[in-house]
Amino acid sequence: MANLGNQKTRRRNDLVDALTKYLEGYIAKHQVNINHLLDNSIALAEHPDIIDTLDKELDILASYEDKLGALNKYFVGDKTTTKELIKG
């Protein structure tokens, strides 16, 4: 029975690790996009409303950062299940 618990823990850790990397990858992607827009005058010419474009990129980046923060707050290093969180 202990082996089953170890398998569940390992699977959970693998999923949390994969999700963390996924979110970090998208954060890095949008950081590069923003830096490129800020540093590249040619990119500015391709976007007539650069402020709107930057704002959209920041919204996307912030969304991924929020998700990563929630993942770390509620699921990293904690065995609490989603069902237990909902029950309060």
RARA-V124157 format. One record per backbone hydrogen bond with DSSP energy under -0.5 kcal/mol. NH is the residue of the N-H (numbers start at 1). CO is the residue of the C=O. If there is no record, write none. Layout:
NH;CO, NH;CO
//
This chain:
5;1, 6;2, 7;3, 8;4, 9;5, 10;6, 11;7, 12;8, 13;9, 14;10, 15;11, 16;12, 17;13, 18;14, 19;15, 20;16, 21;17, 22;18, 23;19, 24;20, 25;21, 26;22, 27;23, 28;24, 29;25, 30;26, 31;27, 32;28, 33;29, 34;30, 35;31, 36;32, 37;33, 38;34, 39;35, 40;36, 41;39, 44;40, 45;41, 46;42, 47;43, 47;44, 48;46, 50;47, 50;48, 53;49, 54;50, 55;51, 56;52, 57;53, 58;54, 59;55, 60;56, 61;57, 62;58, 63;59, 64;60, 65;61, 66;62, 67;63, 68;64, 69;65, 70;66, 71;67, 72;68, 73;69, 74;70, 75;71, 76;71, 76;72, 77;75, 78;75, 85;81, 86;82, 87;83, 88;84
//
